Amino acid sequence: MVTEQNERPFTGIDNKDLEILSLLQQNAKLTVREIAARVHLSPTPTHDRIKRMEQEGVILQYGALVDNRKVGKGIMVICHVSLKDHNKSAAQAFITGVTQLKEVVECYNISGDFDFMLKIISSSMESFHKFFVNELSEVPNIGQTKSTFVMDVIKQSNLTV
């Protein structure tokens, strides 16, 4: 199996691990005891499984889903980006630049007409425009962009298992 330099090899997970992951995705504030009771294990092996999945990179982080409008971030933009140059160093320059922008909350390398898709959160159209002109456009190797403004969030989830 090929892995990145800092990525540990995936060793596999079983059905109990999937049950634990499902519970954590639904509510990351559950205690180990609560999770253990729901998956019918004792707390120690449950804790060990969670720690193993954290160490192996199965669990990347814990967080809360937030209604961005209620914290003054009412504009969501999906921005598709094509790179000027398609070599490793040029792509890395773009990735390094875009990952430093706090307004960019997600970045995906995609196939099709564009190379990357960014999810950008901003407080207003004016603040997005300033961000786009003063920050995003300064990221190296951007060739073309296409921005789509999200009118409403129909489903927002982190549930994958």
Order of alpha helices (4+ residues) and beta strands (2+ residues): alpha-alpha-alpha-beta-alpha-beta-beta-alpha-beta
